Amino acid sequence: MPKAELSIIDEVESALRIGSPEKGLETARRVTDLFLSSAGSFSDEQIALFDDVLERLIGSIELRAIADMGARVALAEISMQLAPIAQAPPSVIRRLANNDEIRIAGPVLQESARLDDGELVRIASSKSEPHLLAVAGRWWLKEVVTDALLARRYPSVSRRLAANPGARVSGNGFAVIVGQAESDPELAVSVGVRIDLPSELRRQLLRSATDVVRTRLLSRAPPHLFEEIQSAIAAVTVGIEREMSGVRDFEGAKRAIAGLKATGQLNEATLLGFARQRRYEETAAALAALSGSTVEVIRPLMQSLREDGLLVPCKAAQLSWETTAAVLESRFATGAMKPADLAKAQGHFAKMTAENARRTLRFWQVRAS
């Protein structure tokens, strides 16, 4: 390890030995900055060394944080800095994630790739509602984690999971959400437009839904679910149960897009045409190809009521705002996004960089595989 790093390690030992709170905070910030400056180039052995010394420093700061706002702020800053780093020290991340103060735990709970499913399940089973909300906001969650979150029966957590396209939900999990949705219109709309909601549970949801909720479901339904929900509402209205149409098959769209790509005809103009015509499957498949991703990643982003996730592959593909806006609006069978929502999305899009978008997309691809 270079001399500069050895010097920091010596400083850590000195800070721990002296026991000065101010020295501990200052040293923790310096060690974190040093790690962040070269996080992508450290070996596993070097990361383990940072993990050891930084965890010891954080342990000493946590004792002070009970009564010291400055110490809590420092830990929250460290959490925000380390959360997006794929090579972050794992023990430090786990320690921050289990902190009772949500301002400290929240950033790593929502974003850190260092937290495995087992750790997330433990946190979901034991920590506070704000902690569960942070976990529910992660872009990719497996069923074992969402089952643990839903077992706590917090309506706020169910709403966040229902609106999260990257959260995989089991049949039992959906049953919990649909049961809660009977008295929660917001939740009913969010879960009702999910592509992975089992048909029987969608029928159950629609049977108990008010006319206002049914109307909102139709207005927010993506093209591939519009006819299914419309038919189900009609069947429920006349008291007749019948099979809903199956989920559309993306295989044909993927083959068509592969053919366009092979002949050099796949470009932004092609995608814009699909989006303006609201050809849902072709839009998703074309965006996947142009962004270097897969339909399996793009599809839940298209299905989400949130716009921020879909902006990532659009930026990764270096699309213009005109095409990006068309892609956003292609999610709905009819109507258009509110001008205020489009303006907000455009602001987020402008702040993104293609490099960061591609990095985020690669992470989602790994998590989805």
MOFENSUL-V309928 format. One record per pair of residues at least 4 apart in sequence whose ideal C-beta (glycine too) atoms are under 7 Angstrom apart, sorted by the first residue. I is the first residue (numbers start at 1). J is the second residue. Records with the same first field share a line. If there is no record, write none. Layout:
I=J + J
This chain:
1=5 + 6 + 46
3=7
4=8
5=9 + 34
6=10
7=11
8=12 + 30 + 31 + 34
9=13 + 53
10=14
11=15 + 27
12=16 + 27 + 31 + 53 + 57
13=17
14=18
15=20 + 23 + 24 + 27 + 57
16=56 + 60
18=23
20=24
21=25 + 64
22=26
23=27
24=28 + 57 + 60 + 61
25=29 + 61 + 71 + 74
26=30
27=31 + 57
28=32 + 54 + 57 + 58 + 61 + 74 + 78
29=33 + 74
30=34
31=35 + 50 + 53 + 54 + 57
32=36 + 54 + 78 + 81
33=37
35=39 + 50
36=81 + 85
38=42
39=85 + 87
40=87
42=46 + 47 + 87
44=48
45=49
46=50
47=51 + 87 + 89
48=52
49=53
50=54 + 89
51=55 + 89 + 90 + 91 + 92
52=56
53=57
54=58 + 89 + 92
55=59 + 91 + 92 + 95
56=60
57=61
58=62 + 75 + 92 + 95
61=65 + 71 + 74 + 75
64=68 + 71
65=71 + 72 + 75
68=72
69=73
70=74
71=75
72=76 + 101 + 103 + 104
73=77
74=78
75=79 + 99 + 104
76=80 + 103 + 104
77=81
78=82
79=83 + 96 + 104 + 107 + 108
80=107
82=88 + 92 + 93 + 108
83=107 + 108 + 111 + 112
84=111
86=113
88=92 + 93 + 112 + 114
89=93
90=94 + 114
91=95
92=96
93=97 + 108 + 112 + 114 + 115
94=98 + 119
96=104 + 105 + 108
97=105 + 108 + 109 + 115 + 119 + 123
98=105 + 123
99=104 + 105
101=105
102=106 + 130 + 131 + 134
105=109 + 131 + 134
106=110 + 134
107=111
108=112 + 115
109=123 + 131 + 134 + 135
110=134 + 137 + 138
113=363
115=119 + 120
117=121 + 142 + 144 + 145
118=122
119=123
120=124 + 135 + 145
121=125 + 144 + 145 + 148
122=126
123=127 + 131 + 135
124=132 + 135 + 145 + 148 + 149
125=148
127=131 + 132
129=133 + 154 + 156 + 157
130=134
131=135
132=136 + 149 + 152 + 154 + 157
133=137 + 156 + 157 + 160
135=149
136=149 + 157 + 160 + 161 + 164 + 167
137=160 + 164
139=166 + 309 + 364
140=166 + 364 + 367 + 368
141=145 + 146 + 166 + 167 + 168
142=168
143=147 + 168 + 169 + 170 + 173
144=148
145=149
146=150 + 161 + 167 + 168 + 169 + 173
147=151 + 170 + 172 + 173
149=157 + 161
150=158 + 173 + 176 + 177
152=157
154=158
155=159 + 180 + 184 + 187
156=160
157=161
158=162 + 177 + 180 + 187
159=163 + 186 + 187 + 190
160=164
161=167 + 169
162=177 + 187 + 190 + 191 + 194
163=190 + 304 + 305 + 306
165=300 + 301 + 303 + 304 + 309
166=300
169=173 + 174 + 196
171=175 + 198
172=176
173=177
174=178 + 197 + 198 + 201
175=179 + 201
176=180
177=181 + 187 + 191
178=191 + 201 + 204 + 205
180=184 + 187
181=187 + 188 + 191 + 205
182=208
184=188
185=189 + 213
186=190
187=191
188=192 + 205 + 209 + 213
189=193 + 213 + 216 + 217 + 220
190=305
191=197 + 205
192=202 + 205 + 217
193=217 + 220 + 221 + 222 + 225 + 305
194=303
195=224 + 225 + 247 + 303
197=201 + 202
199=203 + 244
200=204
201=205
202=206 + 232
203=207 + 232 + 236 + 241
205=209
206=214 + 232 + 233 + 236
207=236
209=213 + 214
211=215
212=216
213=217
214=218 + 233
215=219
216=220
217=221 + 229
218=226 + 229 + 230
219=335
220=305 + 332
221=225 + 226 + 229 + 333
222=280 + 302 + 303 + 331 + 332 + 333
223=278 + 280 + 333
224=247 + 248 + 280
225=229
226=230 + 333
227=231 + 245
228=232 + 244 + 245
229=233
230=234
231=235 + 244 + 245
232=236 + 244
233=237
234=238
235=240 + 241 + 242
248=281
250=254 + 281 + 284 + 285 + 295
251=255
252=256
253=257 + 281 + 282 + 285
254=258 + 285 + 295
255=259
256=260 + 282
257=261 + 266 + 282 + 285 + 286 + 289
258=262
259=263
260=265 + 266 + 270
261=266 + 289
265=270
266=270 + 286 + 289 + 290
268=272 + 319 + 320 + 323
269=273
270=274 + 286
271=275 + 283 + 286 + 287 + 290 + 323
272=276 + 323 + 326
273=277
274=279 + 282 + 283 + 286
275=283 + 323 + 326 + 327 + 330
276=326
278=330
279=283
280=284 + 330
281=285
282=286
283=287 + 327 + 330
284=288 + 295 + 298 + 299 + 302
285=289 + 295
286=290
287=291 + 298 + 313 + 317 + 327
288=293 + 294 + 295 + 297 + 298
290=317
291=313 + 316 + 317 + 361
292=316
293=297 + 298 + 313 + 361 + 365
294=365
295=299
296=368
297=364 + 365 + 368
298=302 + 313
299=303
300=304
301=309 + 310 + 313
302=310 + 331
304=309
307=311 + 328 + 341 + 345
308=348
310=314 + 327 + 328
311=315 + 324 + 345 + 348 + 349 + 352
312=316 + 357 + 360 + 361
313=317 + 361
314=319 + 324 + 327
315=349 + 352 + 354 + 357
316=354 + 357 + 358 + 361
318=354
319=323 + 324
320=324
321=325 + 346 + 349
322=326
323=327
324=328 + 349
325=329 + 342
326=330
328=337 + 345
329=336 + 337
337=341 + 342
339=343
340=344
341=345
342=346
343=347
344=348
345=349
346=350
347=351
348=352
352=356 + 357
353=357
354=358
355=359
356=360
357=361
358=362
359=363
360=364
361=365
362=366
363=367
364=368
365=369
